[in-house]
Amino acid sequence: VANHFGKLNQNDLNTQVLDDSSPREVYSLYQRLLTSKQELISHQLALEETVALRTLELENANQKLQELVDKDPLTDLFNRRYAEQKFQEIRDFCLRSEQAITIAILDLDFFKSINDSYGHLAGDECLRQVSALLLQHFKRDTDILARYGGEEFILILPMTNALNIEHHLNEFRTILASTKIDSPDSKQQFNLTASIGAITANANYHAQLDKWIKIADDNLYQAKAQGRNRVNVSIINPQSEP
């Protein structure tokens, strides 16, 4: 009997080793042991289910926590830290597949005057709507869209076509300029424009994101100086050395 119970599992509980023709004391002990074994297995299954549930809850909580760490709470885009960390992974992928990368810096024009004229709630609404439009326009899973700070956004776009990227960025700029923004306070509507500076280059252009951002930033400054609501892109020759 001891050997039998030592080997029992859930599927063996209905297997009878003794029956009521066995000595009464032995059969009674066997029945009590069988009941105890059934209760123990049931408790073990319930415990395993509880552990699995708690593990799932913990994984979900960790995922939400990671999203809080990686996301900008106002716009729901990624934050600057995440974008900078993700760049190297994207660059390594594009190096292996010999693909180009575009880094674009987008800055909202006259954003301070919007805050001054319509209030900070309107400014926040601008940032939210711009972010929503970005997610609609740059919607590949590989695209990294991040709020870079204040009214500035960074776009990390792997596997881009140098012949089409300026057109694609201008499409977004045109859509944004035609979008009506609702002011939460005054119920007024107003328009918003953006200036964009970008660089498109082969992944081997440089390992440091700062080098890419410097050129994109210079192009953004030129777009601002040329009257704003413009896109300036530098196409770096694929054979350029870092």
C-alpha positions as CSV (number, residue, x, y, z in Angstrom):
1,V,0.0,0.0,0.0
2,A,2.8,2.4,0.9
3,N,4.6,1.7,-2.4
4,H,1.3,2.2,-4.3
5,F,0.6,5.6,-2.7
6,G,4.1,6.8,-3.3
7,K,3.7,6.3,-7.1
8,L,0.1,7.6,-7.3
9,N,-0.7,10.6,-9.6
10,Q,-4.0,12.2,-10.6
11,N,-4.8,9.6,-13.2
12,D,-4.2,6.7,-10.9
13,L,-6.7,7.7,-8.2
14,N,-9.4,5.4,-9.5
15,T,-7.1,2.4,-9.6
16,Q,-8.1,0.0,-6.8
17,V,-5.3,-1.9,-5.0
18,L,-7.6,-3.2,-2.1
19,D,-11.3,-3.9,-2.1
20,D,-13.9,-4.5,0.7
21,S,-12.8,-8.2,0.9
22,S,-9.5,-7.1,2.4
23,P,-9.1,-7.0,6.2
24,R,-11.3,-4.3,7.6
25,E,-8.6,-2.3,9.3
26,V,-6.3,-2.4,6.3
27,Y,-9.1,-1.5,3.9
28,S,-10.3,1.4,6.2
29,L,-6.8,2.8,6.3
30,Y,-6.5,2.4,2.6
31,Q,-9.7,4.4,2.0
32,R,-8.6,7.2,4.3
33,L,-5.2,7.4,2.6
34,L,-6.9,7.5,-0.8
35,T,-9.2,10.4,0.3
36,S,-6.2,12.3,1.7
37,K,-4.3,11.7,-1.5
38,Q,-7.2,13.0,-3.6
39,E,-7.5,16.1,-1.4
40,L,-3.7,16.7,-1.7
41,I,-3.8,16.5,-5.5
42,S,-6.8,18.8,-5.7
43,H,-5.0,21.3,-3.4
44,Q,-1.9,21.0,-5.6
45,L,-3.9,21.7,-8.7
46,A,-5.6,24.7,-7.1
47,L,-2.2,26.0,-6.0
48,E,-0.7,25.6,-9.4
49,E,-3.6,27.5,-10.9
50,T,-3.2,30.3,-8.4
51,V,0.5,30.5,-9.1
52,A,-0.1,30.7,-12.9
53,L,-2.7,33.4,-12.4
54,R,-0.4,35.4,-10.1
55,T,2.4,35.0,-12.6
56,L,0.2,36.3,-15.4
57,E,-0.8,39.3,-13.3
58,L,2.8,40.0,-12.4
59,E,3.8,39.9,-16.1
60,N,1.0,42.3,-17.0
61,A,1.9,44.6,-14.2
62,N,5.6,44.6,-15.3
63,Q,4.5,45.3,-18.9
64,K,2.4,48.3,-17.8
65,L,5.3,49.5,-15.6
66,Q,7.7,49.2,-18.6
67,E,5.3,51.2,-20.7
68,L,5.3,53.9,-18.1
69,V,9.0,54.0,-18.2
70,D,9.2,54.0,-22.0
71,K,6.2,56.2,-22.9
72,D,5.5,59.9,-22.7
73,P,2.3,60.1,-20.6
74,L,0.8,63.1,-22.4
75,T,1.2,61.9,-26.0
76,D,1.5,58.1,-25.6
77,L,4.5,58.2,-27.9
78,F,7.9,56.8,-26.8
79,N,10.1,59.1,-24.8
80,R,13.6,60.3,-25.6
81,R,15.4,57.7,-23.5
82,Y,13.6,54.8,-25.3
83,A,14.3,56.3,-28.8
84,E,18.0,56.7,-28.0
85,Q,18.3,53.2,-26.6
86,K,16.4,51.7,-29.6
87,F,18.5,53.4,-32.2
88,Q,21.4,50.9,-31.9
89,E,19.2,47.9,-32.3
90,I,17.6,49.4,-35.4
91,R,21.0,50.4,-36.8
92,D,22.3,46.8,-36.3
93,F,19.3,45.4,-38.2
94,C,19.7,47.8,-41.1
95,L,23.5,47.1,-41.2
96,R,22.7,43.4,-41.7
97,S,20.2,44.1,-44.4
98,E,22.1,47.0,-46.0
99,Q,19.2,49.4,-45.5
100,A,19.0,53.2,-45.1
101,I,17.7,54.9,-42.0
102,T,16.0,58.3,-41.7
103,I,16.3,60.4,-38.6
104,A,13.8,63.3,-38.6
105,I,13.3,66.1,-36.0
106,L,9.9,67.8,-36.1
107,D,9.3,71.0,-34.2
108,L,5.9,72.8,-33.9
109,D,5.9,76.3,-35.3
110,F,5.1,79.2,-32.9
111,F,4.0,76.8,-30.2
112,K,4.6,79.4,-27.4
113,S,2.1,81.7,-29.1
114,I,-0.5,78.9,-29.0
115,N,0.0,78.5,-25.3
116,D,-0.2,82.3,-24.8
117,S,-3.3,82.7,-27.0
118,Y,-5.3,79.6,-26.1
119,G,-3.9,78.4,-22.8
120,H,-1.7,75.4,-21.8
121,L,-4.6,73.0,-22.2
122,A,-4.8,73.9,-25.9
123,G,-1.0,73.3,-26.1
124,D,-1.4,69.9,-24.6
125,E,-4.2,69.1,-27.1
126,C,-1.9,70.1,-29.9
127,L,0.7,67.7,-28.7
128,R,-1.8,64.9,-28.4
129,Q,-3.3,65.5,-31.9
130,V,0.1,65.8,-33.5
131,S,1.1,62.5,-31.9
132,A,-2.1,60.8,-33.1
133,L,-1.4,62.0,-36.7
134,L,2.2,60.8,-36.5
135,L,1.0,57.3,-35.4
136,Q,-1.5,57.3,-38.4
137,H,1.1,58.4,-40.9
138,F,4.2,56.5,-39.8
139,K,2.5,53.2,-38.8
140,R,5.1,50.5,-39.6
141,D,6.0,48.4,-36.6
142,T,9.6,49.3,-37.1
143,D,9.1,53.0,-36.9
144,I,10.1,54.7,-33.7
145,L,8.1,57.9,-32.9
146,A,9.1,59.7,-29.7
147,R,8.5,63.0,-28.0
148,Y,12.0,64.5,-27.8
149,G,11.1,67.3,-25.5
150,G,8.7,70.2,-25.3
151,E,7.1,70.6,-28.7
152,E,9.8,68.6,-30.5
153,F,9.5,65.0,-31.8
154,I,12.1,62.6,-33.2
155,L,11.3,60.0,-35.9
156,I,13.6,57.0,-36.4
157,L,12.5,55.4,-39.6
158,P,14.5,52.3,-40.7
159,M,14.4,50.8,-44.2
160,T,13.5,54.1,-45.9
161,N,13.7,55.0,-49.6
162,A,15.9,58.0,-50.1
163,L,13.8,58.9,-53.2
164,N,10.5,58.9,-51.3
165,I,11.2,60.0,-47.8
166,E,11.0,63.8,-48.4
167,H,7.7,63.3,-50.1
168,H,6.4,61.2,-47.2
169,L,7.5,63.8,-44.7
170,N,5.9,66.6,-46.7
171,E,2.7,64.6,-46.9
172,F,2.6,64.6,-43.1
173,R,3.4,68.3,-42.9
174,T,0.5,69.1,-45.3
175,I,-1.9,66.9,-43.4
176,L,-1.0,68.6,-40.1
177,A,-1.3,72.1,-41.6
178,S,-4.9,71.3,-42.7
179,T,-5.9,69.8,-39.4
180,K,-8.2,71.9,-37.1
181,I,-7.2,71.9,-33.4
182,D,-9.9,72.4,-30.9
183,S,-9.1,74.6,-27.9
184,P,-10.5,72.9,-24.8
185,D,-11.0,76.2,-22.9
186,S,-12.4,78.6,-25.5
187,K,-13.9,76.0,-27.9
188,Q,-12.1,77.9,-30.7
189,Q,-10.4,76.1,-33.5
190,F,-7.0,77.0,-34.9
191,N,-4.4,75.6,-37.3
192,L,-0.9,74.4,-36.6
193,T,2.2,73.9,-38.7
194,A,5.6,72.1,-38.2
195,S,9.1,72.4,-39.5
196,I,11.0,69.2,-40.1
197,G,14.7,68.5,-40.5
198,A,16.0,65.1,-41.5
199,I,18.9,63.0,-42.6
200,T,18.7,59.8,-44.7
201,A,21.8,57.7,-44.9
202,N,23.0,54.1,-45.0
203,A,23.2,52.5,-41.6
204,N,27.0,52.6,-41.7
205,Y,27.0,56.4,-41.7
206,H,27.7,56.6,-38.0
207,A,27.2,54.5,-34.9
208,Q,26.3,57.5,-32.7
209,L,22.8,58.8,-32.9
210,D,24.0,62.3,-31.9
211,K,25.8,62.6,-35.3
212,W,22.6,61.9,-37.1
213,I,20.6,64.3,-34.9
214,K,23.2,67.1,-35.5
215,I,22.5,67.1,-39.3
216,A,18.7,66.7,-38.8
217,D,18.8,69.6,-36.3
218,D,20.8,71.8,-38.7
219,N,18.2,71.1,-41.4
220,L,15.4,72.0,-38.9
221,Y,17.1,75.3,-38.2
222,Q,17.3,76.0,-41.9
223,A,13.6,75.2,-42.3
224,K,12.8,77.6,-39.6
225,A,15.0,80.3,-41.1
226,Q,13.4,79.8,-44.5
227,G,9.9,80.6,-43.2
228,R,8.8,77.5,-41.3
229,N,6.3,74.9,-42.3
230,R,9.0,73.3,-44.5
231,V,10.9,70.0,-44.8
232,N,14.6,69.9,-45.3
233,V,16.3,66.5,-45.8
234,S,20.0,65.6,-46.4
235,I,20.6,62.5,-48.4
236,I,24.0,61.1,-47.4
237,N,25.8,59.0,-50.1
238,P,25.6,55.3,-49.1
239,Q,29.4,55.1,-49.5
240,S,30.1,57.8,-47.0
241,E,32.5,56.7,-44.2
242,P,31.5,57.2,-40.6
